Amino acid sequence: MLTLTQYDPSNLTKLGNVNTLPLVSRVALKTAYVTFVWSERSRTRAALKDIDATRLADIGLTEAQAQAESKKWFWRP
């Protein structure tokens, strides 16, 4: 069974390949997945604004990189 809570771009492909579902169901699943991905991006980018330099270094980002990422729109990868 496919879990939508795991952020993996290949999940969208897997959802689209489920040919036993009606078209409307496939479109609804894809829409739900894209909405989830956009929500996760928005949430994590907002959280980047509040992380201090030490923790950013732990995840391999500079303050400039974190600021640039946090300013991206949610639909941009």
Secondary structure by P-SEA (a helix, b strand, c coil): cccccccccaaaaaaaacccccaaaaaaaaaaaaaaaaaaaaaaaaaaaaccaaaaaaacccaaaaaaaaacccccc
